[in-house]
Amino acid sequence: MALNKNALIRYKTIDKCLQNGYRKWTLDDLITACSDALYEYEGREINVSKRTVQLDIQLMRSDKLGYNAPIEVYRKKYYRYEDPEYSITDIPITENDMNVLSETVEMLKQFKDFSLFSELGGIIQRLEDKVYTEKTHQSSIIHLDKNDGLKGLEHLDVLYQAILKKLVLKVSYQSFKARHPSILVFHPFILKEFNNRWFLVGKNAANKPIITLALDRIISIDYDLEIPFLNEDFDGDTFYENTIGVTVLNEEQLQEVIIKVDHKNAPYVLTKPFHSSQELVERASDNGMIFKMKVHLNFELERLILGFGDSIEVLEPKQLRKRIRKKLERALGQYEVD
């Protein structure tokens, strides 16, 4: 049942009034209290009718809002709670509420490294306390893929704040191929997550191409406040539109890829496409499926295809077919019997 803000203010006001057992509350008193509360919150006069408050009391008494408030009328004139300890703020949480709260807490905790969610920290903690005091601890129903031991996560908040405040960075970075770290002047545009790893996307100069830095290869981060930030209108959705993963290649490497998937694995590729451009071309005679997509021929695409082993065949383009074949031949060589 949808509730508007004014209705919630009235319910809260009526509840606060009825908790005060030292005063006798008539319907007119409750109407006045609701009008005053709405004026305080909204800063303007809002007409609260007698019918509105009567309906509010009726709803609070019912199970529609989950309150079941024990509101009674005595001496045919005054309103009070039959249970003087009752309040709508202390209503018991249902089992369904508990399950929803449990899973919500687990999901919110995934973002604990972002200061964007820092103000939620206390709320999340209180939710956890409420959940675990109300019900027996049990394992989560929703299990999210995560890797708390992944390096570089400690940089997430610093980088997020730098992007938000448009600050130029000096990043000490060492790729897997480099023997020693190097210092990069970097203009950060977005943070990107792929396959449970995080990446920083940006430029080191206006006339340079977009660079992607893996957070787990960042050694340290500093700011350079003397260099003006590149205010480029960077759109991550557009930039990665034709890419699986984070490796964006040139136009020559953007090609139509046609693959054939055997009948056992075709439903997985059909229901979880490799890319948004994926289309089902035809159903093969052996009950397999042929798909096409237009993507960059990058490392992530190759790894995705190789992950399906012998259940997938690259039909086009020829250069990708040859690369996959060579990799499979080398892999086979690792298993030759001595």
Order of alpha helices (4+ residues) and beta strands (2+ residues): alpha-alpha-alpha-beta-beta-alpha-alpha-alpha-beta-beta-beta-beta-beta-alpha-beta-alpha-beta-beta-alpha-beta-alpha
